[in-house]
Amino acid sequence: MSTLQNIPPVVVAGGAGYIGSHMVRLLADHGVRPIVVDNLATGHADAVGGATLRQGDIGDAAFMGAVLREFQPACVMHFAAASLVGESVADPGKYWRNNLVQTLSLLDTMRACGVGQFIFSSTAAVYGEPVAVPMTEQHPCLPINPYGQSKLAVERVLADYGRAYGLRSTTFRYFNAAGAHPDGSLGERHEPETHLVPLVLQVASGRRPLIARFGSNFATRDGSCIRDYVHVQDLCEAHLLAWRALQAGAAGATYNLGNGAGHSVDEVIAAARRVTGHAIPLRDDPPRAGDPPVLVADATRARTELGWTPRYAELDTIIAHAWQWEQRGAR
């Protein structure tokens, strides 16, 4: 891609987190100044590198107004959210406050400061139980947990703000983000960790004794759940393309981000064994309530309209990059 020149900065909300920090790096690599806003509740200040960091809540209108007036960004990219499905069921108030109320305040602050471009991280959880696979953006949205419900609520707010106030926004529905920066310098640091790829690799590195497989009798090719794993760097490339389209005057749209090829839990474990050379002990646990057998994206729209082509679609590559990060101590 060509370097972007002579353009305003971009505010990256949640830029000290897993996906946000990769976005910060990619923007900087393309000559765009990222301004990170993060309350550091789950993010890591060292993940933003040399980018400007302002610590605070996106729902704090005085704080965010000061940031937006100081830097006059072209766009806000929003990665700041609570994202644990189980926790959202146990503590729905946290999810409605963090994911909807805080975002609504951010949007109103943007309006007050004249910032009219927004890129939103949504989730495949807005779809709920699949009625067709692969899932297109026209799949019914019937989320089954507060996490998915709160994200879908923001999507609906964005549609209303577009009609009423002229906000131009792009929404990305992520499937399973995975991997790490190809140079091994950025990766996942969640506490607690809930994602399969880093959990498997923590077993390989000796930080965990085994990996639990939740269900082995699903109606899939090997009996384990199938998910669509998309490299974090490819996710960020899609955001860069969407931002360029907004800069060029696009109205914005909603896009799935996935590779369109699902991999089972057993296949992920087998790939991790290949990549790491470790045995990775396995324990069978009962299936989790509400775990669909198969979730796979149809990302044709992103490929066609944005020109998005994942660079790191191979499962072994995704795991190899995450393994580099794990071997550094995931620090």
C-alpha positions in Angstrom: 0.0 0.0 0.0 1.1 3.5 -0.6 1.9 5.7 2.4 -0.8 8.1 3.5 0.4 11.7 3.6 -0.9 15.0 4.8 -3.9 13.8 6.7 -5.3 14.4 10.2 -4.6 12.0 13.0 -7.0 9.1 13.9 -8.1 8.5 17.5 -7.9 4.8 18.4 -10.2 4.1 21.3 -9.0 1.0 23.1 -5.7 1.3 21.3 -3.7 -0.3 24.2 -5.7 -3.6 23.8 -5.0 -6.6 21.6 -6.6 -5.5 18.3 -6.3 -1.8 19.0 -2.5 -1.9 19.5 -2.1 -3.7 16.2 -4.2 -1.0 14.6 -2.0 1.7 16.2 1.1 0.1 14.7 -0.4 -0.3 11.3 -1.6 3.4 11.2 1.9 4.6 12.2 3.5 2.3 9.5 1.3 4.1 6.9 2.2 7.6 8.0 -1.0 8.2 10.0 -0.6 9.6 13.5 -2.6 7.5 15.9 -3.9 9.1 19.1 -4.6 6.3 21.6 -7.4 6.7 24.2 -7.6 3.9 26.7 -8.5 3.7 30.4 -6.0 0.8 30.7 -8.5 -1.4 32.6 -7.5 -4.3 30.4 -5.0 -2.6 28.0 -1.3 -2.2 28.3 0.5 1.2 28.0 3.6 -0.4 26.6 1.6 -1.9 23.7 1.1 1.5 22.0 4.8 2.0 21.3 5.7 5.6 20.7 2.1 6.7 20.0 0.4 9.5 22.0 -1.6 8.0 24.8 -4.4 9.7 26.7 -5.6 7.7 29.7 -9.3 8.0 30.4 -12.9 6.8 29.6 -14.5 7.3 26.2 -17.7 8.0 28.1 -16.2 11.0 29.9 -17.4 13.9 27.8 -15.0 16.4 29.2 -12.0 14.2 28.7 -13.0 13.1 25.2 -14.0 16.6 24.2 -10.5 17.8 25.2 -8.8 15.1 23.2 -10.9 15.7 20.1 -10.4 19.5 20.2 -6.7 19.1 20.8 -6.0 16.7 17.9 -8.9 17.4 15.6 -8.9 13.8 14.2 -10.3 12.7 10.9 -11.9 9.7 12.4 -12.4 7.6 15.6 -11.8 3.9 15.5 -13.5 2.2 18.4 -12.0 -1.0 19.8 -12.8 -0.3 23.5 -15.4 -2.8 24.8 -16.0 -5.5 27.3 -16.1 -8.8 25.3 -16.4 -11.9 27.5 -19.7 -13.8 26.7 -19.9 -15.6 30.0 -19.2 -12.4 32.0 -21.9 -10.6 30.0 -24.4 -13.1 31.2 -23.3 -12.9 34.8 -22.9 -9.1 34.8 -25.1 -7.6 32.0 -25.0 -4.1 33.6 -21.3 -3.9 32.9 -21.8 -4.7 29.3 -24.6 -2.3 28.7 -22.7 0.5 30.4 -19.3 -0.2 28.7 -20.5 -1.1 25.3 -23.6 1.0 24.7 -23.8 3.9 27.2 -20.1 4.8 26.9 -20.2 4.5 23.1 -23.3 6.7 23.0 -21.5 9.4 25.0 -18.5 9.1 22.7 -20.7 9.6 19.6 -22.4 12.7 21.2 -18.9 14.1 22.0 -17.8 13.5 18.4 -20.9 15.4 17.2 -20.1 18.3 19.5 -16.6 18.4 18.2 -17.4 18.0 14.5 -15.8 14.6 14.0 -18.0 12.8 11.4 -16.2 9.5 10.7 -16.4 6.4 12.9 -15.2 2.8 12.6 -16.8 0.3 15.0 -15.6 -3.1 16.2 -18.7 -5.3 16.4 -18.9 -9.1 16.6 -20.4 -12.2 15.0 -22.2 -12.6 18.3 -24.8 -10.2 16.9 -26.1 -13.1 14.8 -26.8 -15.6 17.6 -27.5 -19.2 16.6 -26.7 -19.7 12.9 -29.5 -20.5 10.6 -27.2 -20.7 7.6 -23.4 -21.2 7.2 -21.4 -19.4 6.0 -23.1 -16.3 7.5 -23.6 -13.2 5.3 -24.3 -9.8 6.7 -28.0 -10.5 5.8 -28.1 -13.3 8.3 -30.8 -12.6 11.0 -29.4 -10.8 14.0 -30.8 -12.5 17.1 -28.0 -12.3 19.7 -28.3 -14.7 22.7 -26.2 -12.9 25.3 -25.8 -9.4 26.6 -22.4 -9.0 24.8 -24.0 -9.6 21.4 -27.1 -7.6 22.3 -25.0 -4.6 23.4 -23.0 -4.6 20.2 -26.1 -4.9 18.0 -27.6 -1.9 19.9 -24.6 0.2 19.0 -25.0 -0.9 15.3 -28.6 0.4 15.4 -27.5 3.7 17.1 -25.0 4.2 14.3 -27.7 3.7 11.6 -29.9 6.2 13.4 -27.0 8.7 13.8 -26.2 8.4 10.1 -29.7 9.2 9.1 -30.2 12.0 11.6 -26.8 13.6 11.9 -24.9 12.6 8.8 -22.4 10.4 10.7 -20.5 8.2 8.3 -19.6 4.9 9.9 -18.2 1.5 9.1 -19.0 -1.5 11.2 -17.0 -4.7 11.3 -18.4 -7.9 12.6 -15.4 -10.0 13.7 -15.4 -13.7 13.8 -12.4 -15.2 15.8 -9.5 -12.8 15.9 -6.3 -14.7 16.4 -2.5 -14.5 15.8 0.0 -11.8 16.6 2.2 -9.2 14.8 4.4 -11.1 12.3 7.5 -9.8 13.9 6.5 -11.2 17.3 6.4 -7.8 19.1 2.7 -7.6 19.8 0.1 -10.2 20.7 -2.7 -11.2 23.0 -2.5 -10.4 26.7 -5.9 -11.1 28.3 -6.5 -11.8 32.0 -8.3 -14.1 32.1 -7.4 -15.6 28.7 -10.4 -17.2 27.0 -9.3 -17.6 23.4 -8.4 -21.0 22.1 -5.2 -20.2 20.2 -3.3 -18.5 23.1 -4.6 -21.1 25.6 -3.3 -23.9 23.4 0.1 -22.2 23.1 0.3 -21.6 26.8 0.1 -25.3 27.2 2.9 -25.8 24.6 5.1 -23.3 26.5 4.4 -24.9 29.9 2.3 -22.2 31.4 -0.8 -24.4 31.5 -0.9 -28.2 32.1 -3.5 -29.0 29.4 -6.2 -27.7 27.0 -9.8 -28.4 27.6 -12.0 -29.4 24.7 -15.6 -28.4 25.4 -17.5 -31.1 23.5 -16.4 -33.8 21.1 -19.7 -35.0 19.7 -20.9 -32.1 17.7 -22.3 -32.6 14.2 -19.0 -31.6 12.5 -16.3 -33.5 10.6 -14.4 -34.5 13.8 -16.9 -33.8 16.5 -15.4 -30.6 17.8 -16.6 -27.0 17.3 -15.7 -25.2 14.1 -14.8 -21.5 14.1 -13.5 -19.0 11.6 -10.1 -17.7 12.7 -8.9 -14.4 11.1 -5.5 -12.9 11.7 -5.4 -9.8 13.8 -3.2 -8.0 11.2 -5.7 -8.8 8.5 -8.5 -7.3 10.7 -6.5 -4.1 10.9 -5.8 -4.0 7.2 -9.6 -4.0 6.7 -9.9 -1.0 9.0 -7.3 0.9 7.1 -9.1 0.2 3.9 -12.4 1.3 5.4 -10.9 4.5 6.7 -9.5 5.3 3.3 -12.9 4.8 1.8 -14.5 7.1 4.4 -11.8 9.7 3.6 -12.8 9.4 0.0 -16.4 10.1 0.8 -17.9 6.6 1.2 -21.1 6.4 3.3 -19.9 3.4 5.2 -21.4 -0.1 5.6 -21.4 -3.2 7.7 -18.9 -6.0 6.9 -18.1 -9.5 8.2 -14.4 -10.2 8.8 -13.4 -13.8 8.6 -11.5 -16.1 6.3 -14.6 -18.1 5.2 -12.9 -21.3 6.1 -13.6 -22.8 9.5 -11.2 -24.8 11.6 -12.2 -27.2 14.3 -10.9 -27.2 17.8 -9.1 -30.5 17.0 -7.5 -28.9 13.9 -6.3 -25.9 15.9 -4.7 -28.2 18.4 -3.1 -30.4 15.7 -1.7 -27.2 14.0 -0.3 -26.0 17.3 1.4 -29.4 17.8 2.9 -29.1 14.3 4.1 -25.5 14.8 5.5 -25.9 18.3 6.7 -29.5 18.3 5.0 -30.0 21.7 2.5 -32.7 22.6 -0.2 -30.4 24.1 -2.2 -32.7 26.5 -6.0 -32.6 26.0 -8.9 -33.0 28.4 -12.5 -33.6 27.3 -15.1 -31.4 29.1 -18.8 -31.2 28.6 -20.1 -28.8 25.9 -20.8 -25.2 27.0 -24.4 -24.0 26.8 -25.1 -22.0 23.7 -22.0 -23.1 21.8 -23.0 -23.5 18.1 -21.3 -26.4 16.2 -20.2 -24.1 13.3 -19.6 -20.4 12.9 -18.1 -19.3 9.6 -18.2 -16.0 7.9 -19.0 -15.0 4.4 -16.8 -12.0 3.9 -17.5 -11.5 0.2 -18.7 -7.9 0.8 -15.5 -6.8 2.4 -13.5 -8.4 -0.3 -15.6 -6.8 -3.1 -16.3 -3.4 -1.7 -13.1 -2.6 0.2 -10.7 -4.7 -1.8 -9.8 -6.6 1.4 -7.6 -9.7 0.8 -6.4 -11.5 4.0 -2.6 -12.0 3.8 -2.4 -14.5 6.6 -5.3 -16.9 6.0 -3.5 -20.2 6.7 -4.1 -21.6 10.2 -0.4 -22.6 10.6 0.7 -19.1 9.9 -1.8 -17.6 12.4 -0.5 -20.0 15.0 3.2 -19.5 14.1 2.9 -15.8 14.7 1.1 -16.3 18.0 3.7 -18.8 19.0 6.5 -16.2 18.4 4.7 -13.9 20.8 4.1 -16.7 23.4 7.8 -17.6 23.3 8.7 -14.0 24.2 6.7 -14.5 27.4 3.6 -12.7 26.1 4.9 -9.6 27.9 
